[in-house]
Structure formats: C-alpha cells, structure tokens
Amino acid sequence: MFSKHQTCSFFNTAKFLLSFTLLVFFVFSCSKPYTEEELEYIANISRHREDVNNFMKDNPDSPFNFKGIVEFHPLKYFDVDPDFLFYSRLFENDLKDTVTIFGTKGEARIAIRYGYLQFPNEGIDYKLNIYENNSKSGDIYYSIWFTDKTTNNESYGVGRYLNFEKVDDPEHIYKIDFNLAYNPYCAYTKNYSCAIPTKEDYLDLAVKAGEKKFHD
C-alpha cells in the first residue's frame, strides 16, 4: 500500500504528465505540417542566422566593432516561415524616375527607381521597388528597402532591407525571401546612417518574417 504522501505524489506526477502530454499534442496538432523541402529550407535559414550572429559578434568590420564598441546580444528574428518566400521576374519601369532618398542623419541621396518585383499575398499583388544606386567608386548597385505593418512595432522603425543582385536576363526569376529581411546598421548604433524607405516602399501587410527590432 502507498502512504498518503506517496499517493499524493503519484497523482501529482500523473497530473503533470497528462498536462504535458496534452500540451505537446495541442502544439503539434495546431502546427502547420512542413514538407521535407520546407524543413530543409527552415534549417538553411537557421544556419544563415547563426552565421550572421557570429559575424556581428566577432568580425572587426561588423557595426558592433568597427565604429566604436557596441554591446552585442543575439539578433532577434521572427520564426522562419516558408510562406514568406516568393518568386518574381524583374519588371523594369518604362520611366525610371530619379528620386531623393534621405538617410537617417538627414543627408540626401540620389537613386533611380529602376523597376520592381511583384508577389501575391492573400489575393493581393504587392510591389517591391528596386533602386539603382552609384557607389562612391562609381559602381552601380541595387537596393530593396521596405516598411510594413510590423514597422516600429515588432520590426525596426526605419524599415528593413533585402539583398538584390540584378541578372542580365529579362526572363530571370528572382527569389523574394522575407525570412532574409534584415536591419540596416543604423538599427544597432547611431554611428551609421541608412536609407529611409519612402511612402512608395510601404507594404500594406504584416511581414512577420526576417529580423525584428534589436533595441526594445
């Protein structure tokens, strides 16, 4: 026979195990089932984030080390979501407007609104503007920056960026991966100035993917 203490302990343990089992069942039953390809994609994004964290922490050229030491802690991210991966060809603007883009320190920058990528979300087509820029050395490079419904709430208040490399093939299909959206260096320290997205760069949806705010 069990003592009163042993009986209570047994039932408390049983209640805990039952609660834990129900919790695990609830989480997994409510989670979206991922394909093998999606699981591999999630693992690749996770490894990329680990590499970024290592660079930010240890590399002398990172914004935490290059212009004065800034206290580092791991970058914050939304959970990896394969539904925020899209594909599009580049739609080149017939009229390529020259626009003024301002930096976070107030300086004016000249860029060309070269074209856009397009992606669908819940039945609506959205545009991501592509900007053509000239570096100080005269090299041409392209930029994507955007704001969305998470901006200044869960994500950085200025906006976020995506890398873009133009391919000289009008039929090329580009990957739009919001899980790779990142903060510009000014998100970590005021020692940097970064381009501020314009009102035309706003996406009227919550992009719950990519990097979150660094500072609370």
Residue pairs with C-beta under 8 A, 6 or more apart in sequence:
2 10
34 42
34 82
38 82
41 80
41 82
41 85
42 80
42 82
45 80
45 179
45 180
46 80
48 180
49 75
49 77
52 75
52 182
53 74
53 75
55 62
56 62
56 63
56 64
56 72
56 75
56 188
57 64
57 72
59 65
60 66
63 70
63 185
63 188
63 189
63 191
63 192
64 70
64 71
64 72
64 188
64 189
67 189
67 191
67 192
68 189
68 191
70 188
70 189
70 191
75 183
75 211
75 214
76 211
76 212
76 213
76 214
77 210
77 211
77 212
78 154
78 179
78 208
78 209
78 210
78 211
78 212
80 179
80 209
81 179
81 208
81 209
82 179
84 177
84 178
84 179
84 207
84 208
84 209
84 210
85 175
85 176
85 177
85 178
85 179
86 119
86 120
86 175
86 176
86 177
86 178
87 119
87 173
87 174
87 175
87 176
88 117
88 118
88 119
88 173
88 174
88 176
89 117
89 170
89 171
89 172
89 173
89 174
90 115
90 116
90 117
90 130
90 166
90 170
90 172
90 174
91 115
91 116
91 117
91 118
92 114
92 115
92 170
93 113
93 114
93 115
93 116
96 112
96 113
96 114
96 115
96 132
97 112
97 113
98 110
98 111
98 112
98 113
99 110
99 111
99 112
99 113
99 131
99 198
100 108
100 109
100 110
100 111
101 108
101 109
101 110
101 111
101 131
101 195
101 196
101 198
102 108
102 109
102 195
102 196
103 109
103 193
103 194
103 195
103 196
104 158
104 186
104 192
104 193
104 194
104 196
105 193
107 193
109 133
109 195
111 131
111 132
111 133
111 143
111 195
112 131
112 132
112 133
113 129
113 130
113 131
113 200
114 130
114 131
114 132
114 142
115 129
115 130
116 127
116 128
116 129
116 130
117 127
117 128
117 130
117 144
117 174
117 176
118 125
118 126
118 127
118 128
119 125
119 126
119 128
119 176
120 126
121 205
122 205
124 205
126 203
126 204
126 205
128 144
128 146
128 162
128 176
128 201
128 203
129 144
129 200
129 201
130 142
130 143
130 144
130 164
130 166
131 142
131 143
131 144
131 145
132 140
132 141
132 142
133 140
133 141
133 142
133 143
134 140
134 141
135 141
142 164
142 165
142 166
143 161
143 164
143 195
144 161
144 162
144 163
144 164
145 159
145 160
145 161
145 162
145 184
145 195
145 196
145 197
145 201
146 159
146 160
146 161
146 162
146 181
146 197
146 201
146 202
146 203
146 207
147 159
147 160
147 197
147 201
147 202
147 203
148 155
148 202
148 203
148 204
148 205
148 206
148 207
149 203
149 204
149 205
149 206
149 207
150 206
150 207
150 208
151 157
151 158
151 159
151 160
154 208
154 212
154 213
155 183
155 207
155 210
155 211
155 212
155 213
156 183
156 184
156 187
156 211
156 212
156 213
156 214
157 213
158 184
158 186
158 187
158 194
158 196
158 197
159 184
159 196
159 197
159 201
160 181
160 182
160 183
160 184
160 207
160 210
160 211
161 181
161 182
161 183
161 184
162 176
162 177
162 178
162 180
162 181
162 182
163 180
164 174
167 174
178 207
178 209
178 210
179 209
179 210
180 210
181 207
181 209
181 210
181 211
182 210
182 211
183 211
183 213
183 214
184 192
184 194
184 195
185 192
185 194
186 192
186 193
186 194
187 194
187 213
187 214
187 215
188 214
188 215
